[in-house]
C-alpha cells in the first residue's frame, strides 16, 4: 500500500503545473478520502492514515517545483478539516503535523 500511495501522490503532484497548484489540494484530498474510506486494516486508525498521508505528501511536495509554504498550509488545513468532519482530534493531528 505504501509504495502505491507514494506513487499516486507523486503522480498527482507531477501533473500539476505551477500557478495551477490550487487544483492540487482537492485532488490530494480525494486520495486521502479514498484511503480513509477504504481502510480495511483495523490496526491503523484514521488519524494514523492522515498523518502518514501528510508525511508522504509533504516529502513529495518539498522535492517538487510547485512547493510553497502557502500550498503546504492549505494542504494541512484541508487535512485538519477532514479530521474535524470525522470527529477526530484536530489538536492531536495538528500537534503531530508540527513535529513533522
mmCIF file as gemmi writes it, N, C-alpha and C atoms, coordinates in Angstrom:
data_model
loop_
_atom_site.group_PDB
_atom_site.id
_atom_site.type_symbol
_atom_site.label_atom_id
_atom_site.label_alt_id
_atom_site.label_comp_id
_atom_site.label_asym_id
_atom_site.label_entity_id
_atom_site.label_seq_id
_atom_site.pdbx_PDB_ins_code
_atom_site.Cartn_x
_atom_site.Cartn_y
_atom_site.Cartn_z
_atom_site.occupancy
_atom_site.B_iso_or_equiv
_atom_site.pdbx_formal_charge
_atom_site.auth_seq_id
_atom_site.auth_asym_id
_atom_site.pdbx_PDB_model_num
ATOM 1 N N . UNK Axp A 1 ? 0.819 -1.188 0 1 0 ? 1 A 1
ATOM 2 C CA . UNK Axp A 1 ? 0 0 0 1 0 ? 1 A 1
ATOM 3 C C . UNK Axp A 1 ? 0.864 1.253 0 1 0 ? 1 A 1
ATOM 4 N N . UNK Axp A 2 ? 1.943 1.254 0.781 1 0 ? 2 A 1
ATOM 5 C CA . UNK Axp A 2 ? 2.763 2.447 0.933 1 0 ? 2 A 1
ATOM 6 C C . UNK Axp A 2 ? 3.401 2.873 -0.379 1 0 ? 2 A 1
ATOM 7 N N . UNK Axp A 3 ? 3.934 1.927 -1.14 1 0 ? 3 A 1
ATOM 8 C CA . UNK Axp A 3 ? 4.547 2.268 -2.422 1 0 ? 3 A 1
ATOM 9 C C . UNK Axp A 3 ? 3.53 2.818 -3.407 1 0 ? 3 A 1
ATOM 10 N N . UNK Axp A 4 ? 2.365 2.209 -3.477 1 0 ? 4 A 1
ATOM 11 C CA . UNK Axp A 4 ? 1.349 2.703 -4.412 1 0 ? 4 A 1
ATOM 12 C C . UNK Axp A 4 ? 0.838 4.075 -3.966 1 0 ? 4 A 1
ATOM 13 N N . UNK Axp A 5 ? 0.745 4.308 -2.653 1 0 ? 5 A 1
ATOM 14 C CA . UNK Axp A 5 ? 0.337 5.614 -2.149 1 0 ? 5 A 1
ATOM 15 C C . UNK Axp A 5 ? 1.352 6.676 -2.564 1 0 ? 5 A 1
ATOM 16 N N . UNK Axp A 6 ? 2.619 6.396 -2.342 1 0 ? 6 A 1
ATOM 17 C CA . UNK Axp A 6 ? 3.668 7.347 -2.712 1 0 ? 6 A 1
ATOM 18 C C . UNK Axp A 6 ? 3.64 7.628 -4.212 1 0 ? 6 A 1
ATOM 19 N N . UNK Axp A 7 ? 3.457 6.609 -5.004 1 0 ? 7 A 1
ATOM 20 C CA . UNK Axp A 7 ? 3.418 6.783 -6.459 1 0 ? 7 A 1
ATOM 21 C C . UNK Axp A 7 ? 2.21 7.622 -6.871 1 0 ? 7 A 1
ATOM 22 N N . UNK Axp A 8 ? 1.066 7.381 -6.26 1 0 ? 8 A 1
ATOM 23 C CA . UNK Axp A 8 ? -0.138 8.147 -6.569 1 0 ? 8 A 1
ATOM 24 C C . UNK Axp A 8 ? 0.052 9.615 -6.202 1 0 ? 8 A 1
ATOM 25 N N . UNK Axp A 9 ? 0.612 9.87 -5.029 1 0 ? 9 A 1
ATOM 26 C CA . UNK Axp A 9 ? 0.863 11.244 -4.598 1 0 ? 9 A 1
ATOM 27 C C . UNK Axp A 9 ? 1.827 11.93 -5.559 1 0 ? 9 A 1
ATOM 28 N N . UNK Axp A 10 ? 2.938 11.282 -5.866 1 0 ? 10 A 1
ATOM 29 C CA . UNK Axp A 10 ? 3.942 11.875 -6.754 1 0 ? 10 A 1
ATOM 30 C C . UNK Axp A 10 ? 3.377 12.135 -8.15 1 0 ? 10 A 1
ATOM 31 N N . UNK Axp A 11 ? 2.585 11.203 -8.656 1 0 ? 11 A 1
ATOM 32 C CA . UNK Axp A 11 ? 1.984 11.368 -9.982 1 0 ? 11 A 1
ATOM 33 C C . UNK Axp A 11 ? 1.021 12.559 -9.983 1 0 ? 11 A 1
ATOM 34 N N . UNK Axp A 12 ? 0.224 12.676 -8.932 1 0 ? 12 A 1
ATOM 35 C CA . UNK Axp A 12 ? -0.727 13.782 -8.837 1 0 ? 12 A 1
ATOM 36 C C . UNK Axp A 12 ? -0.002 15.122 -8.778 1 0 ? 12 A 1
ATOM 37 N N . UNK Axp A 13 ? 1.062 15.188 -7.994 1 0 ? 13 A 1
ATOM 38 C CA . UNK Axp A 13 ? 1.849 16.423 -7.888 1 0 ? 13 A 1
ATOM 39 C C . UNK Axp A 13 ? 2.533 16.727 -9.216 1 0 ? 13 A 1
ATOM 40 N N . UNK Axp A 14 ? 3.1 15.733 -9.849 1 0 ? 14 A 1
ATOM 41 C CA . UNK Axp A 14 ? 3.822 15.935 -11.107 1 0 ? 14 A 1
ATOM 42 C C . UNK Axp A 14 ? 2.912 16.449 -12.217 1 0 ? 14 A 1
ATOM 43 N N . UNK Axp A 15 ? 1.653 16.099 -12.171 1 0 ? 15 A 1
ATOM 44 C CA . UNK Axp A 15 ? 0.711 16.53 -13.205 1 0 ? 15 A 1
ATOM 45 C C . UNK Axp A 15 ? 0.212 17.955 -12.986 1 0 ? 15 A 1
ATOM 46 N N . UNK Axp A 16 ? 0.559 18.542 -11.846 1 0 ? 16 A 1
ATOM 47 C CA . UNK Axp A 16 ? 0.104 19.884 -11.52 1 0 ? 16 A 1
ATOM 48 C C . UNK Axp A 16 ? 1.127 20.908 -11.991 1 0 ? 16 A 1
ATOM 49 N N . UNK Axp A 17 ? 0.675 21.878 -12.723 1 0 ? 17 A 1
ATOM 50 C CA . UNK Axp A 17 ? 1.54 22.922 -13.258 1 0 ? 17 A 1
ATOM 51 C C . UNK Axp A 17 ? 1.654 24.075 -12.264 1 0 ? 17 A 1
ATOM 52 N N . UNK Axp A 18 ? 2.778 24.77 -12.308 1 0 ? 18 A 1
ATOM 53 C CA . UNK Axp A 18 ? 2.967 25.957 -11.475 1 0 ? 18 A 1
ATOM 54 C C . UNK Axp A 18 ? 1.856 26.946 -11.798 1 0 ? 18 A 1
ATOM 55 N N . UNK Axp A 19 ? 1.368 27.613 -10.786 1 0 ? 19 A 1
ATOM 56 C CA . UNK Axp A 19 ? 0.255 28.566 -10.855 1 0 ? 19 A 1
ATOM 57 C C . UNK Axp A 19 ? -1.093 27.875 -11.046 1 0 ? 19 A 1
ATOM 58 N N . UNK Axp A 20 ? -1.105 26.571 -11.076 1 0 ? 20 A 1
ATOM 59 C CA . UNK Axp A 20 ? -2.35 25.806 -11.099 1 0 ? 20 A 1
ATOM 60 C C . UNK Axp A 20 ? -2.437 24.964 -9.82 1 0 ? 20 A 1
ATOM 61 N N . UNK Axp A 21 ? -1.574 25.307 -8.837 1 0 ? 21 A 1
ATOM 62 C CA . UNK Axp A 21 ? -1.473 24.477 -7.642 1 0 ? 21 A 1
ATOM 63 C C . UNK Axp A 21 ? -2.724 24.499 -6.775 1 0 ? 21 A 1
ATOM 64 N N . UNK Axp A 22 ? -3.62 25.455 -6.985 1 0 ? 22 A 1
ATOM 65 C CA . UNK Axp A 22 ? -4.869 25.465 -6.225 1 0 ? 22 A 1
ATOM 66 C C . UNK Axp A 22 ? -5.709 24.229 -6.536 1 0 ? 22 A 1
ATOM 67 N N . UNK Axp A 23 ? -5.504 23.656 -7.708 1 0 ? 23 A 1
ATOM 68 C CA . UNK Axp A 23 ? -6.246 22.457 -8.095 1 0 ? 23 A 1
ATOM 69 C C . UNK Axp A 23 ? -5.656 21.187 -7.48 1 0 ? 23 A 1
ATOM 70 N N . UNK Axp A 24 ? -4.46 21.31 -6.939 1 0 ? 24 A 1
ATOM 71 C CA . UNK Axp A 24 ? -3.793 20.143 -6.357 1 0 ? 24 A 1
ATOM 72 C C . UNK Axp A 24 ? -4.458 19.691 -5.06 1 0 ? 24 A 1
ATOM 73 N N . UNK Axp A 25 ? -4.836 20.629 -4.216 1 0 ? 25 A 1
ATOM 74 C CA . UNK Axp A 25 ? -5.392 20.285 -2.898 1 0 ? 25 A 1
ATOM 75 C C . UNK Axp A 25 ? -6.631 19.391 -3.027 1 0 ? 25 A 1
ATOM 76 N N . UNK Axp A 26 ? -7.624 19.745 -3.839 1 0 ? 26 A 1
ATOM 77 C CA . UNK Axp A 26 ? -8.785 18.84 -3.959 1 0 ? 26 A 1
ATOM 78 C C . UNK Axp A 26 ? -8.394 17.448 -4.469 1 0 ? 26 A 1
ATOM 79 N N . UNK Axp A 27 ? -7.439 17.383 -5.387 1 0 ? 27 A 1
ATOM 80 C CA . UNK Axp A 27 ? -7.014 16.075 -5.912 1 0 ? 27 A 1
ATOM 81 C C . UNK Axp A 27 ? -6.35 15.251 -4.817 1 0 ? 27 A 1
ATOM 82 N N . UNK Axp A 28 ? -5.501 15.893 -4.028 1 0 ? 28 A 1
ATOM 83 C CA . UNK Axp A 28 ? -4.851 15.173 -2.925 1 0 ? 28 A 1
ATOM 84 C C . UNK Axp A 28 ? -5.859 14.768 -1.859 1 0 ? 28 A 1
ATOM 85 N N . UNK Axp A 29 ? -6.829 15.629 -1.589 1 0 ? 29 A 1
ATOM 86 C CA . UNK Axp A 29 ? -7.838 15.294 -0.593 1 0 ? 29 A 1
ATOM 87 C C . UNK Axp A 29 ? -8.718 14.14 -1.066 1 0 ? 29 A 1
ATOM 88 N N . UNK Axp A 30 ? -8.94 14.031 -2.355 1 0 ? 30 A 1
ATOM 89 C CA . UNK Axp A 30 ? -9.671 12.874 -2.886 1 0 ? 30 A 1
ATOM 90 C C . UNK Axp A 30 ? -8.907 11.584 -2.601 1 0 ? 30 A 1
ATOM 91 N N . UNK Axp A 31 ? -7.59 11.628 -2.775 1 0 ? 31 A 1
ATOM 92 C CA . UNK Axp A 31 ? -6.763 10.449 -2.485 1 0 ? 31 A 1
ATOM 93 C C . UNK Axp A 31 ? -6.87 10.097 -1.004 1 0 ? 31 A 1
ATOM 94 N N . UNK Axp A 32 ? -6.771 11.11 -0.141 1 0 ? 32 A 1
ATOM 95 C CA . UNK Axp A 32 ? -6.848 10.866 1.3 1 0 ? 32 A 1
ATOM 96 C C . UNK Axp A 32 ? -8.218 10.331 1.699 1 0 ? 32 A 1
ATOM 97 N N . UNK Axp A 33 ? -9.281 10.92 1.164 1 0 ? 33 A 1
ATOM 98 C CA . UNK Axp A 33 ? -10.637 10.438 1.46 1 0 ? 33 A 1
ATOM 99 C C . UNK Axp A 33 ? -10.776 8.961 1.102 1 0 ? 33 A 1
ATOM 100 N N . UNK Axp A 34 ? -10.265 8.611 -0.063 1 0 ? 34 A 1
ATOM 101 C CA . UNK Axp A 34 ? -10.351 7.216 -0.505 1 0 ? 34 A 1
ATOM 102 C C . UNK Axp A 34 ? -9.574 6.302 0.446 1 0 ? 34 A 1
ATOM 103 N N . UNK Axp A 35 ? -8.402 6.741 0.869 1 0 ? 35 A 1
ATOM 104 C CA . UNK Axp A 35 ? -7.609 5.944 1.812 1 0 ? 35 A 1
ATOM 105 C C . UNK Axp A 35 ? -8.366 5.713 3.116 1 0 ? 35 A 1
ATOM 106 N N . UNK Axp A 36 ? -8.912 6.78 3.649 1 0 ? 36 A 1
ATOM 107 C CA . UNK Axp A 36 ? -9.62 6.679 4.935 1 0 ? 36 A 1
ATOM 108 C C . UNK Axp A 36 ? -10.886 5.839 4.781 1 0 ? 36 A 1
ATOM 109 N N . UNK Axp A 37 ? -11.617 6.039 3.695 1 0 ? 37 A 1
ATOM 110 C CA . UNK Axp A 37 ? -12.868 5.304 3.481 1 0 ? 37 A 1
ATOM 111 C C . UNK Axp A 37 ? -12.63 3.819 3.232 1 0 ? 37 A 1
ATOM 112 N N . UNK Axp A 38 ? -11.521 3.473 2.611 1 0 ? 38 A 1
ATOM 113 C CA . UNK Axp A 38 ? -11.253 2.083 2.247 1 0 ? 38 A 1
ATOM 114 C C . UNK Axp A 38 ? -10.28 1.398 3.19 1 0 ? 38 A 1
ATOM 115 N N . UNK Axp A 39 ? -10.137 1.933 4.379 1 0 ? 39 A 1
ATOM 116 C CA . UNK Axp A 39 ? -9.22 1.345 5.354 1 0 ? 39 A 1
ATOM 117 C C . UNK Axp A 39 ? -9.79 0.031 5.88 1 0 ? 39 A 1
ATOM 118 N N . UNK Axp A 40 ? -9.244 -1.052 5.383 1 0 ? 40 A 1
ATOM 119 C CA . UNK Axp A 40 ? -9.706 -2.364 5.843 1 0 ? 40 A 1
ATOM 120 C C . UNK Axp A 40 ? -8.812 -2.912 6.953 1 0 ? 40 A 1
ATOM 121 N N . UNK Axp A 41 ? -7.688 -2.255 7.183 1 0 ? 41 A 1
ATOM 122 C CA . UNK Axp A 41 ? -6.738 -2.666 8.21 1 0 ? 41 A 1
ATOM 123 C C . UNK Axp A 41 ? -7.144 -2.014 9.529 1 0 ? 41 A 1
ATOM 124 N N . UNK Axp A 42 ? -7.793 -2.754 10.377 1 0 ? 42 A 1
ATOM 125 C CA . UNK Axp A 42 ? -8.321 -2.196 11.62 1 0 ? 42 A 1
ATOM 126 C C . UNK Axp A 42 ? -7.232 -1.837 12.623 1 0 ? 42 A 1
ATOM 127 N N . UNK Axp A 43 ? -5.989 -2.192 12.34 1 0 ? 43 A 1
ATOM 128 C CA . UNK Axp A 43 ? -4.901 -1.83 13.249 1 0 ? 43 A 1
ATOM 129 C C . UNK Axp A 43 ? -4.385 -0.416 12.975 1 0 ? 43 A 1
ATOM 130 N N . UNK Axp A 44 ? -4.784 0.16 11.851 1 0 ? 44 A 1
ATOM 131 C CA . UNK Axp A 44 ? -4.371 1.512 11.5 1 0 ? 44 A 1
ATOM 132 C C . UNK Axp A 44 ? -5.561 2.445 11.674 1 0 ? 44 A 1
ATOM 133 N N . UNK Axp A 45 ? -5.411 3.427 12.547 1 0 ? 45 A 1
ATOM 134 C CA . UNK Axp A 45 ? -6.517 4.357 12.8 1 0 ? 45 A 1
ATOM 135 C C . UNK Axp A 45 ? -6.611 5.4 11.69 1 0 ? 45 A 1
ATOM 136 N N . UNK Axp A 46 ? -7.743 6.071 11.645 1 0 ? 46 A 1
ATOM 137 C CA . UNK Axp A 46 ? -7.928 7.143 10.671 1 0 ? 46 A 1
ATOM 138 C C . UNK Axp A 46 ? -6.892 8.244 10.885 1 0 ? 46 A 1
ATOM 139 N N . UNK Axp A 47 ? -6.608 8.537 12.136 1 0 ? 47 A 1
ATOM 140 C CA . UNK Axp A 47 ? -5.608 9.555 12.461 1 0 ? 47 A 1
ATOM 141 C C . UNK Axp A 47 ? -4.235 9.154 11.921 1 0 ? 47 A 1
ATOM 142 N N . UNK Axp A 48 ? -3.875 7.892 12.083 1 0 ? 48 A 1
ATOM 143 C CA . UNK Axp A 48 ? -2.585 7.414 11.569 1 0 ? 48 A 1
ATOM 144 C C . UNK Axp A 48 ? -2.523 7.499 10.048 1 0 ? 48 A 1
ATOM 145 N N . UNK Axp A 49 ? -3.633 7.221 9.391 1 0 ? 49 A 1
ATOM 146 C CA . UNK Axp A 49 ? -3.68 7.318 7.927 1 0 ? 49 A 1
ATOM 147 C C . UNK Axp A 49 ? -3.467 8.764 7.5 1 0 ? 49 A 1
ATOM 148 N N . UNK Axp A 50 ? -4.146 9.689 8.162 1 0 ? 50 A 1
ATOM 149 C CA . UNK Axp A 50 ? -3.992 11.106 7.827 1 0 ? 50 A 1
ATOM 150 C C . UNK Axp A 50 ? -2.539 11.549 8.025 1 0 ? 50 A 1
ATOM 151 N N . UNK Axp A 51 ? -1.939 11.13 9.118 1 0 ? 51 A 1
ATOM 152 C CA . UNK Axp A 51 ? -0.555 11.541 9.393 1 0 ? 51 A 1
ATOM 153 C C . UNK Axp A 51 ? 0.437 10.9 8.427 1 0 ? 51 A 1
ATOM 154 N N . UNK Axp A 52 ? 0.213 9.653 8.059 1 0 ? 52 A 1
ATOM 155 C CA . UNK Axp A 52 ? 1.069 9.008 7.063 1 0 ? 52 A 1
ATOM 156 C C . UNK Axp A 52 ? 0.939 9.726 5.723 1 0 ? 52 A 1
ATOM 157 N N . UNK Axp A 53 ? -0.284 10.045 5.37 1 0 ? 53 A 1
ATOM 158 C CA . UNK Axp A 53 ? -0.526 10.78 4.125 1 0 ? 53 A 1
ATOM 159 C C . UNK Axp A 53 ? 0.174 12.141 4.168 1 0 ? 53 A 1
ATOM 160 N N . UNK Axp A 54 ? 0.083 12.822 5.288 1 0 ? 54 A 1
ATOM 161 C CA . UNK Axp A 54 ? 0.74 14.13 5.435 1 0 ? 54 A 1
ATOM 162 C C . UNK Axp A 54 ? 2.242 13.997 5.255 1 0 ? 54 A 1
ATOM 163 N N . UNK Axp A 55 ? 2.818 12.985 5.855 1 0 ? 55 A 1
ATOM 164 C CA . UNK Axp A 55 ? 4.261 12.766 5.753 1 0 ? 55 A 1
ATOM 165 C C . UNK Axp A 55 ? 4.681 12.517 4.303 1 0 ? 55 A 1
ATOM 166 N N . UNK Axp A 56 ? 4.001 11.6 3.643 1 0 ? 56 A 1
ATOM 167 C CA . UNK Axp A 56 ? 4.365 11.235 2.27 1 0 ? 56 A 1
ATOM 168 C C . UNK Axp A 56 ? 4.104 12.384 1.293 1 0 ? 56 A 1
ATOM 169 N N . UNK Axp A 57 ? 3.018 13.108 1.506 1 0 ? 57 A 1
ATOM 170 C CA . UNK Axp A 57 ? 2.696 14.218 0.622 1 0 ? 57 A 1
ATOM 171 C C . UNK Axp A 57 ? 3.682 15.37 0.82 1 0 ? 57 A 1
ATOM 172 N N . UNK Axp A 58 ? 4.03 15.648 2.052 1 0 ? 58 A 1
ATOM 173 C CA . UNK Axp A 58 ? 4.999 16.711 2.333 1 0 ? 58 A 1
ATOM 174 C C . UNK Axp A 58 ? 6.342 16.384 1.7 1 0 ? 58 A 1
ATOM 175 N N . UNK Axp A 59 ? 6.786 15.147 1.841 1 0 ? 59 A 1
ATOM 176 C CA . UNK Axp A 59 ? 8.053 14.732 1.223 1 0 ? 59 A 1
ATOM 177 C C . UNK Axp A 59 ? 8.018 14.949 -0.29 1 0 ? 59 A 1
ATOM 178 N N . UNK Axp A 60 ? 6.917 14.567 -0.913 1 0 ? 60 A 1
ATOM 179 C CA . UNK Axp A 60 ? 6.801 14.712 -2.362 1 0 ? 60 A 1
ATOM 180 C C . UNK Axp A 60 ? 6.713 16.181 -2.777 1 0 ? 60 A 1
ATOM 181 N N . UNK Axp A 61 ? 6.004 16.974 -2 1 0 ? 61 A 1
ATOM 182 C CA . UNK Axp A 61 ? 5.867 18.393 -2.326 1 0 ? 61 A 1
ATOM 183 C C . UNK Axp A 61 ? 7.193 19.139 -2.2 1 0 ? 61 A 1
ATOM 184 N N . UNK Axp A 62 ? 7.935 18.852 -1.141 1 0 ? 62 A 1
ATOM 185 C CA . UNK Axp A 62 ? 9.196 19.558 -0.902 1 0 ? 62 A 1
ATOM 186 C C . UNK Axp A 62 ? 10.161 19.375 -2.074 1 0 ? 62 A 1
ATOM 187 N N . UNK Axp A 63 ? 10.128 18.233 -2.694 1 0 ? 63 A 1
ATOM 188 C CA . UNK Axp A 63 ? 11.031 17.987 -3.818 1 0 ? 63 A 1
ATOM 189 C C . UNK Axp A 63 ? 10.414 18.365 -5.165 1 0 ? 63 A 1
ATOM 190 N N . UNK Axp A 64 ? 9.277 19.031 -5.131 1 0 ? 64 A 1
ATOM 191 C CA . UNK Axp A 64 ? 8.556 19.406 -6.345 1 0 ? 64 A 1
ATOM 192 C C . UNK Axp A 64 ? 8.796 20.877 -6.691 1 0 ? 64 A 1
ATOM 193 N N . UNK Axp A 65 ? 8.777 21.211 -7.979 1 0 ? 65 A 1
ATOM 194 C CA . UNK Axp A 65 ? 8.949 22.619 -8.353 1 0 ? 65 A 1
ATOM 195 C C . UNK Axp A 65 ? 7.76 23.507 -7.97 1 0 ? 65 A 1
ATOM 196 N N . UNK Axp A 66 ? 6.641 22.932 -7.598 1 0 ? 66 A 1
ATOM 197 C CA . UNK Axp A 66 ? 5.486 23.746 -7.223 1 0 ? 66 A 1
ATOM 198 C C . UNK Axp A 66 ? 5.393 23.98 -5.714 1 0 ? 66 A 1
ATOM 199 N N . UNK Axp A 67 ? 6.375 23.501 -4.953 1 0 ? 67 A 1
ATOM 200 C CA . UNK Axp A 67 ? 6.328 23.628 -3.495 1 0 ? 67 A 1
ATOM 201 C C . UNK Axp A 67 ? 6.276 25.084 -3.056 1 0 ? 67 A 1
ATOM 202 N N . UNK Axp A 68 ? 5.422 25.337 -2.079 1 0 ? 68 A 1
ATOM 203 C CA . UNK Axp A 68 ? 5.403 26.634 -1.407 1 0 ? 68 A 1
ATOM 204 C C . UNK Axp A 68 ? 4.823 26.443 -0.015 1 0 ? 68 A 1
ATOM 205 N N . UNK Axp A 69 ? 5.176 27.343 0.871 1 0 ? 69 A 1
ATOM 206 C CA . UNK Axp A 69 ? 4.614 27.297 2.218 1 0 ? 69 A 1
ATOM 207 C C . UNK Axp A 69 ? 3.107 27.466 2.198 1 0 ? 69 A 1
ATOM 208 N N . UNK Axp A 70 ? 2.636 28.306 1.305 1 0 ? 70 A 1
ATOM 209 C CA . UNK Axp A 70 ? 1.201 28.547 1.175 1 0 ? 70 A 1
ATOM 210 C C . UNK Axp A 70 ? 0.466 27.274 0.778 1 0 ? 70 A 1
ATOM 211 N N . UNK Axp A 71 ? 1.039 26.552 -0.164 1 0 ? 71 A 1
ATOM 212 C CA . UNK Axp A 71 ? 0.43 25.292 -0.609 1 0 ? 71 A 1
ATOM 213 C C . UNK Axp A 71 ? 0.415 24.273 0.524 1 0 ? 71 A 1
ATOM 214 N N . UNK Axp A 72 ? 1.501 24.191 1.26 1 0 ? 72 A 1
ATOM 215 C CA . UNK Axp A 72 ? 1.576 23.244 2.376 1 0 ? 72 A 1
ATOM 216 C C . UNK Axp A 72 ? 0.569 23.608 3.472 1 0 ? 72 A 1
ATOM 217 N N . UNK Axp A 73 ? 0.44 24.885 3.778 1 0 ? 73 A 1
ATOM 218 C CA . UNK Axp A 73 ? -0.551 25.309 4.778 1 0 ? 73 A 1
ATOM 219 C C . UNK Axp A 73 ? -1.965 24.945 4.329 1 0 ? 73 A 1
ATOM 220 N N . UNK Axp A 74 ? -2.26 25.169 3.062 1 0 ? 74 A 1
ATOM 221 C CA . UNK Axp A 74 ? -3.6 24.837 2.541 1 0 ? 74 A 1
ATOM 222 C C . UNK Axp A 74 ? -3.858 23.34 2.641 1 0 ? 74 A 1
ATOM 223 N N . UNK Axp A 75 ? -2.839 22.54 2.342 1 0 ? 75 A 1
ATOM 224 C CA . UNK Axp A 75 ? -2.976 21.093 2.461 1 0 ? 75 A 1
ATOM 225 C C . UNK Axp A 75 ? -3.247 20.694 3.908 1 0 ? 75 A 1
ATOM 226 N N . UNK Axp A 76 ? -2.459 21.236 4.831 1 0 ? 76 A 1
ATOM 227 C CA . UNK Axp A 76 ? -2.634 20.906 6.25 1 0 ? 76 A 1
ATOM 228 C C . UNK Axp A 76 ? -4.009 21.341 6.758 1 0 ? 76 A 1
ATOM 229 N N . UNK Axp A 77 ? -4.46 22.512 6.334 1 0 ? 77 A 1
ATOM 230 C CA . UNK Axp A 77 ? -5.793 22.962 6.746 1 0 ? 77 A 1
ATOM 231 C C . UNK Axp A 77 ? -6.871 22.004 6.246 1 0 ? 77 A 1
ATOM 232 N N . UNK Axp A 78 ? -6.725 21.551 5.029 1 0 ? 78 A 1
ATOM 233 C CA . UNK Axp A 78 ? -7.702 20.612 4.465 1 0 ? 78 A 1
ATOM 234 C C . UNK Axp A 78 ? -7.694 19.292 5.229 1 0 ? 78 A 1
ATOM 235 N N . UNK Axp A 79 ? -6.508 18.828 5.606 1 0 ? 79 A 1
ATOM 236 C CA . UNK Axp A 79 ? -6.427 17.585 6.384 1 0 ? 79 A 1
ATOM 237 C C . UNK Axp A 79 ? -7.05 17.771 7.767 1 0 ? 79 A 1
ATOM 238 N N . UNK Axp A 80 ? -6.843 18.933 8.373 1 0 ? 80 A 1
ATOM 239 C CA . UNK Axp A 80 ? -7.45 19.205 9.673 1 0 ? 80 A 1
ATOM 240 C C . UNK Axp A 80 ? -8.97 19.301 9.566 1 0 ? 80 A 1
ATOM 241 N N . UNK Axp A 81 ? -9.449 19.878 8.464 1 0 ? 81 A 1
ATOM 242 C CA . UNK Axp A 81 ? -10.899 19.926 8.234 1 0 ? 81 A 1
ATOM 243 C C . UNK Axp A 81 ? -11.482 18.52 8.098 1 0 ? 81 A 1
ATOM 244 N N . UNK Axp A 82 ? -10.765 17.649 7.395 1 0 ? 82 A 1
ATOM 245 C CA . UNK Axp A 82 ? -11.21 16.262 7.266 1 0 ? 82 A 1
ATOM 246 C C . UNK Axp A 82 ? -11.26 15.587 8.637 1 0 ? 82 A 1
ATOM 247 N N . UNK Axp A 83 ? -10.25 15.839 9.448 1 0 ? 83 A 1
ATOM 248 C CA . UNK Axp A 83 ? -10.23 15.264 10.801 1 0 ? 83 A 1
ATOM 249 C C . UNK Axp A 83 ? -11.448 15.729 11.598 1 0 ? 83 A 1
ATOM 250 N N . UNK Axp A 84 ? -11.771 17.006 11.487 1 0 ? 84 A 1
ATOM 251 C CA . UNK Axp A 84 ? -12.932 17.55 12.194 1 0 ? 84 A 1
ATOM 252 C C . UNK Axp A 84 ? -14.222 16.9 11.696 1 0 ? 84 A 1
ATOM 253 N N . UNK Axp A 85 ? -14.352 16.753 10.386 1 0 ? 85 A 1
ATOM 254 C CA . UNK Axp A 85 ? -15.536 16.106 9.814 1 0 ? 85 A 1
ATOM 255 C C . UNK Axp A 85 ? -15.701 14.685 10.34 1 0 ? 85 A 1
ATOM 256 N N . UNK Axp A 86 ? -14.594 14.015 10.558 1 0 ? 86 A 1
ATOM 257 C CA . UNK Axp A 86 ? -14.635 12.618 11.009 1 0 ? 86 A 1
ATOM 258 C C . UNK Axp A 86 ? -14.597 12.494 12.531 1 0 ? 86 A 1
ATOM 259 N N . UNK Axp A 87 ? -14.739 13.629 13.206 1 0 ? 87 A 1
ATOM 260 C CA . UNK Axp A 87 ? -14.783 13.678 14.673 1 0 ? 87 A 1
ATOM 261 C C . UNK Axp A 87 ? -13.49 13.152 15.309 1 0 ? 87 A 1
ATOM 262 N N . UNK Axp A 88 ? -12.373 13.41 14.64 1 0 ? 88 A 1
ATOM 263 C CA . UNK Axp A 88 ? -11.062 13.07 15.174 1 0 ? 88 A 1
ATOM 264 C C . UNK Axp A 88 ? -10.506 14.286 15.902 1 0 ? 88 A 1
ATOM 265 N N . UNK Axp A 89 ? -9.52 14.064 16.727 1 0 ? 89 A 1
ATOM 266 C CA . UNK Axp A 89 ? -8.934 15.157 17.483 1 0 ? 89 A 1
ATOM 267 C C . UNK Axp A 89 ? -8.081 16.044 16.579 1 0 ? 89 A 1
ATOM 268 N N . UNK Axp A 90 ? -8.626 17.2 16.254 1 0 ? 90 A 1
ATOM 269 C CA . UNK Axp A 90 ? -7.913 18.163 15.411 1 0 ? 90 A 1
ATOM 270 C C . UNK Axp A 90 ? -6.594 18.574 16.084 1 0 ? 90 A 1
ATOM 271 N N . UNK Axp A 91 ? -6.641 18.788 17.393 1 0 ? 91 A 1
ATOM 272 C CA . UNK Axp A 91 ? -5.459 19.22 18.133 1 0 ? 91 A 1
ATOM 273 C C . UNK Axp A 91 ? -4.354 18.168 18.096 1 0 ? 91 A 1
ATOM 274 N N . UNK Axp A 92 ? -4.738 16.922 18.22 1 0 ? 92 A 1
ATOM 275 C CA . UNK Axp A 92 ? -3.76 15.833 18.193 1 0 ? 92 A 1
ATOM 276 C C . UNK Axp A 92 ? -3.072 15.752 16.838 1 0 ? 92 A 1
ATOM 277 N N . UNK Axp A 93 ? -3.84 15.885 15.776 1 0 ? 93 A 1
ATOM 278 C CA . UNK Axp A 93 ? -3.267 15.836 14.43 1 0 ? 93 A 1
ATOM 279 C C . UNK Axp A 93 ? -2.394 17.059 14.188 1 0 ? 93 A 1
ATOM 280 N N . UNK Axp A 94 ? -2.854 18.222 14.626 1 0 ? 94 A 1
ATOM 281 C CA . UNK Axp A 94 ? -2.078 19.445 14.462 1 0 ? 94 A 1
ATOM 282 C C . UNK Axp A 94 ? -0.738 19.328 15.182 1 0 ? 94 A 1
ATOM 283 N N . UNK Axp A 95 ? -0.761 18.783 16.379 1 0 ? 95 A 1
ATOM 284 C CA . UNK Axp A 95 ? 0.484 18.6 17.139 1 0 ? 95 A 1
ATOM 285 C C . UNK Axp A 95 ? 1.452 17.701 16.384 1 0 ? 95 A 1
ATOM 286 N N . UNK Axp A 96 ? 0.946 16.612 15.825 1 0 ? 96 A 1
ATOM 287 C CA . UNK Axp A 96 ? 1.806 15.703 15.069 1 0 ? 96 A 1
ATOM 288 C C . UNK Axp A 96 ? 2.344 16.373 13.799 1 0 ? 96 A 1
ATOM 289 N N . UNK Axp A 97 ? 1.511 17.185 13.136 1 0 ? 97 A 1
ATOM 290 C CA . UNK Axp A 97 ? 1.96 17.903 11.956 1 0 ? 97 A 1
ATOM 291 C C . UNK Axp A 97 ? 3.088 18.866 12.294 1 0 ? 97 A 1
ATOM 292 N N . UNK Axp A 98 ? 2.99 19.498 13.446 1 0 ? 98 A 1
ATOM 293 C CA . UNK Axp A 98 ? 4.061 20.406 13.878 1 0 ? 98 A 1
ATOM 294 C C . UNK Axp A 98 ? 5.376 19.656 14.073 1 0 ? 98 A 1
ATOM 295 N N . UNK Axp A 99 ? 5.296 18.438 14.588 1 0 ? 99 A 1
ATOM 296 C CA . UNK Axp A 99 ? 6.515 17.653 14.793 1 0 ? 99 A 1
ATOM 297 C C . UNK Axp A 99 ? 7.113 17.174 13.481 1 0 ? 99 A 1
ATOM 298 N N . UNK Axp A 100 ? 6.269 17.006 12.473 1 0 ? 100 A 1
ATOM 299 C CA . UNK Axp A 100 ? 6.768 16.584 11.16 1 0 ? 100 A 1
ATOM 300 C C . UNK Axp A 100 ? 7.544 17.718 10.532 1 0 ? 100 A 1
